[in-house]
Amino acid sequence: MKTALIVIDMQNDYLWEKRKKKFAYDTEKLTASVNALIHRYQEQGSDVIYIRHLIQNLPTNRLLFGFSIAGTEGAELFGGLDIVSDYCFDKYFGDALTNKKLLEMIREKGYDMLHICGLDECGCVTATALGAAKRGIKAEILREGTATVLPEKKVRKVREKRRKAGIRMI
């Protein structure tokens, strides 16, 4: 089976010391888990693909959001993340597969399975897994290397939605 590891939104604005308080991820633990996955998949001969979430660099977006602003240091991949490939794609929506170049590459390389990790389980990780299912691409979310800061009630709701769509968390 040809599998790719998709690393979602492991960016400075969510993980560095200057992040907003709402992004209360355990940076050290998460980064160590994701880096271990990156090296495991690379050693197995799988491609590792990095995704950055970007928000258009407009004055209103800088005020309203203040994170993932295109062209800022905060939008760059986190400095503690191990980069082992040149496969890095930007997205402007939760579902990474809305990036046509990424979707084209996935189809051209003929991956049988996408394994997804990163941030946030209840946001872009799930949106990408659901987007894959919608496009007939098999995807699973890796429990190791995936995190959320959302409350348990929201997490249960999102997990139930994924379960109904046939997307496993392994």
C-alpha positions as CSV (number, residue, x, y, z in Angstrom):
1,M,0.0,0.0,0.0
2,K,1.3,3.4,-0.9
3,T,0.8,5.8,2.0
4,A,1.7,9.5,2.4
5,L,2.0,11.3,5.8
6,I,0.2,14.7,5.7
7,V,1.4,17.0,8.5
8,I,-1.2,19.8,9.0
9,D,-0.7,23.3,10.3
10,M,2.4,22.8,12.5
11,Q,3.2,26.5,12.3
12,N,4.8,29.0,14.6
13,D,1.6,30.9,15.4
14,Y,0.1,27.7,17.0
15,L,3.3,26.4,18.7
16,W,5.8,29.0,19.5
17,E,6.1,31.0,22.8
18,K,4.5,34.1,21.2
19,R,1.3,32.3,20.3
20,K,-2.2,33.4,21.5
21,K,-3.4,31.8,24.7
22,K,-6.2,30.0,22.9
23,F,-3.6,27.8,21.2
24,A,-2.6,26.0,24.4
25,Y,-1.1,22.9,22.8
26,D,1.7,21.0,24.5
27,T,4.3,22.1,21.9
28,E,7.1,19.9,23.2
29,K,5.1,16.7,23.3
30,L,3.2,17.3,20.1
31,T,6.4,18.3,18.1
32,A,8.2,15.2,19.5
33,S,5.4,12.9,18.4
34,V,5.0,14.5,14.9
35,N,8.8,14.4,14.4
36,A,8.9,10.7,15.3
37,L,6.1,10.1,12.8
38,I,7.9,12.0,10.1
39,H,11.0,9.9,10.5
40,R,9.1,6.6,10.8
41,Y,7.2,7.3,7.6
42,Q,10.3,8.6,5.8
43,E,12.3,5.4,6.8
44,Q,9.4,3.3,5.4
45,G,9.7,5.1,2.1
46,S,6.5,7.1,2.4
47,D,6.3,10.7,1.3
48,V,5.9,13.4,4.0
49,I,3.8,16.4,3.0
50,Y,3.6,19.6,5.0
51,I,0.5,21.9,5.0
52,R,0.4,25.5,6.1
53,H,-2.9,27.3,6.8
54,L,-2.8,30.8,5.5
55,I,-5.1,33.8,6.0
56,Q,-4.8,36.6,3.4
57,N,-2.6,39.4,4.6
58,L,-5.2,42.2,4.9
59,P,-5.6,44.8,7.6
60,T,-9.0,43.4,8.6
61,N,-7.6,39.8,8.9
62,R,-4.6,41.0,10.9
63,L,-7.1,42.5,13.4
64,L,-9.7,39.8,13.3
65,F,-7.5,36.8,13.3
66,G,-3.9,37.8,14.0
67,F,-2.5,34.4,13.2
68,S,-1.5,32.4,10.1
69,I,-1.3,35.7,8.2
70,A,0.4,35.1,4.8
71,G,3.9,36.4,4.6
72,T,4.5,36.6,8.4
73,E,7.0,34.6,10.5
74,G,4.0,33.2,12.5
75,A,2.6,31.5,9.4
76,E,5.9,29.6,8.7
77,L,6.3,26.0,9.7
78,F,7.4,25.6,13.4
79,G,11.1,25.8,13.9
80,G,11.1,22.6,15.9
81,L,9.5,20.6,13.2
82,D,11.8,18.3,11.2
83,I,11.5,19.0,7.5
84,V,12.5,16.0,5.3
85,S,10.9,16.9,2.0
86,D,10.2,19.8,-0.3
87,Y,6.5,18.9,-0.4
88,C,4.9,21.9,1.3
89,F,1.5,23.2,0.3
90,D,-0.6,26.2,1.4
91,K,-4.3,26.2,2.1
92,Y,-6.8,28.9,2.7
93,F,-9.6,26.6,3.8
94,G,-9.7,23.8,6.5
95,D,-9.6,21.0,3.9
96,A,-6.0,20.9,2.6
97,L,-7.3,19.1,-0.5
98,T,-8.8,22.3,-1.7
99,N,-5.3,23.1,-2.9
100,K,-5.5,21.8,-6.5
101,K,-1.7,21.2,-6.8
102,L,-1.8,19.0,-3.7
103,L,-4.8,17.1,-4.9
104,E,-3.1,16.7,-8.3
105,M,0.1,15.4,-6.7
106,I,-1.9,12.9,-4.5
107,R,-3.6,11.5,-7.6
108,E,-0.5,11.4,-9.8
109,K,1.5,9.6,-7.1
110,G,-1.3,7.1,-6.6
111,Y,-1.5,7.0,-2.9
112,D,-3.8,4.3,-1.5
113,M,-3.9,6.0,1.9
114,L,-3.3,9.3,3.5
115,H,-2.3,9.3,7.2
116,I,-3.0,12.7,8.7
117,C,-1.6,14.4,11.8
118,G,-1.0,17.8,13.3
119,L,-3.4,20.6,14.2
120,D,-6.2,20.7,15.1
121,E,-8.0,17.4,15.3
122,C,-11.4,19.1,15.4
123,G,-10.4,21.6,12.7
124,C,-8.2,21.2,9.7
125,V,-7.2,17.6,10.4
126,T,-10.8,16.4,10.3
127,A,-11.7,18.8,7.5
128,T,-8.9,17.3,5.4
129,A,-9.9,13.7,6.2
130,L,-13.5,14.4,5.4
131,G,-12.4,16.1,2.2
132,A,-10.4,13.0,1.2
133,A,-13.4,10.8,1.8
134,K,-15.5,13.1,-0.3
135,R,-13.0,12.7,-3.1
136,G,-12.8,8.9,-2.8
137,I,-9.4,9.0,-1.2
138,K,-8.8,6.8,1.9
139,A,-7.6,8.7,4.9
140,E,-7.0,7.9,8.6
141,I,-6.1,10.3,11.4
142,L,-3.1,9.4,13.6
143,R,-3.9,9.7,17.3
144,E,-0.1,10.1,17.9
145,G,0.9,13.5,16.6
146,T,-2.6,15.0,16.6
147,A,-3.9,17.5,19.2
148,T,-6.9,19.7,19.9
149,V,-7.6,22.5,22.4
150,L,-11.3,22.2,22.1
151,P,-13.6,21.0,24.9
152,E,-14.5,17.4,25.2
153,K,-18.1,17.9,24.1
154,K,-17.0,19.4,20.8
155,V,-14.4,16.6,20.4
156,R,-17.0,13.9,20.8
157,K,-19.3,15.6,18.2
158,V,-16.4,15.8,15.7
159,R,-15.4,12.2,16.3
160,E,-18.9,11.0,15.8
161,K,-19.1,12.9,12.5
162,R,-15.9,11.2,11.3
163,R,-17.1,7.8,12.5
164,K,-20.2,8.2,10.4
165,A,-18.0,9.1,7.4
166,G,-16.0,6.0,7.9
167,I,-12.8,7.8,8.9
168,R,-10.8,6.0,11.6
169,M,-8.4,7.5,14.2
170,I,-5.6,5.0,14.6
